[in-house]
Amino acid sequence: MEQHLSLAHSETLKDLECSKCDETYPHTVPQNVCTACGKPLLARYALEQLAGTWTRDSLLTRPASLWRYGELLPISDPQDIVTLGETMTPLIHAERLGARFGLTEVWVKDESRLPTGSFKARGLAMAVSKAKSLGLTQLAIPSAGNAATALALYAAAAGMTAHIFMPQDTPTFNKETCQLAGANVTLIDGLINDAGRIVAERKADEGWFDVSTLKEPYRVEGKKTMGFELAEQFGWELPDVIIYPTGGGTGIVGMWKGFAELEAIGWIGKKRPRFISVQSTGCAPIVKAWEEGATEATPWRDAQTVASGLRVPQAIGDFLILEAIRKSNGAAIAVTDDAIREAMQLLPTTEGILTCPEGAATVAGLKQLVAKGMIRPSERVVLFNTGGYQS
Ligand SMILES: *Cc1c(COP(=O)(O)O)cnc(C)c1O
């Protein structure tokens, strides 16, 4: 496993800080949310120290994996790393797709190449590695699907037990892969939020550690590496627009945090991409909050969409997603399931890239943004294809 690691480095993770009230917590014991206000905790690093000592050139000799950014990751002992080979994902210039919309700089960050079938691998690789370093063995998760598969596989690789709670109508791929990996799976009559409630109620009695996204501080650290890769792959010049299919919003929160860290250590400048959050009209709590100018979202009722990863009626990090959208001059838009189904063909037919429904939602989102005049022809736009196609 160690060959995947960039290098042994001294500990740069300082502590965990509440994203709302600035309360701090040690990272040396298991932590969930802020005990004072219930909001997510975020990892803080010794950025001043890194600014003077860590150089972009140091990456040149490191393996093409998310672990190459070790100094800004929460794992300090290489022995703790649980890896399935988290390759850097390709950033593909989608010229033919772009031409369809009169754009010259459309790019696809193809996360389907990651282990476990989706980009949830980034977050769970980090969370399970950190859990290992803390001596945890029983991990519980509520999931809309892909996070369950990722936890089941990383927990298996670490010799831990995964306790999974997800909706009955979660895609077959996710149900089957969790079973194959030997996880304890409970299918519930409800959605991810209902699953989250069950985990919260039972975890103390059962001795489970809750790895719900943003209720566990390190999945977001894994997801921020999408932003690091993007910056590096574009030669440390961020794109103009990022179109991101948003469920729990961990990717937006993570990339926003990651960009701030890169600026703090002097690797990038002030420029930020406009974050465009795409949801389905069948579950669009962030879009509704955005349109109403609210700083928090209200729970979405009767959530339904073909893009299961977007079926998140309530996100604990809602205020952080909305803040990143606002501060980046972005927007939140909704696309219909019909538009998503139609868009499923666009990347395969123009670029040869198969997409998951969530990835297709970004293509449908692009179409809408162009129709509304929200993207200029030469602007550099990145679409996130967050997972692989599953029949
Ligand atoms: C979970 C998931 C999303 C949503 O990601 P967040 O960062 O939680 O908003 C999008 N696409 C796929 C395929 C997913 O599994």
The ligand as a Gaussian input file, in Angstrom:
#p B3LYP/6-31G(d) Opt

LIG

0 1
 C      -23.080000      11.387000      -4.063000
 C      -23.106000      11.660000      -5.491000
 C      -23.279000      12.970000      -5.979000
 C      -23.473000      14.151000      -5.077000
 O      -22.251000      14.477000      -4.452000
 P      -22.178000      15.510000      -3.249000
 O      -20.764000      15.939000      -3.178000
 O      -22.600000      14.759000      -2.015000
 O      -23.112000      16.623000      -3.538000
 C      -23.222000      13.169000      -7.353000
 N      -23.035000      12.134000      -8.207000
 C      -22.876000      10.870000      -7.776000
 C      -22.672000       9.793000      -8.783000
 C      -22.904000      10.587000      -6.403000
 O      -22.738000       9.333000      -5.990000

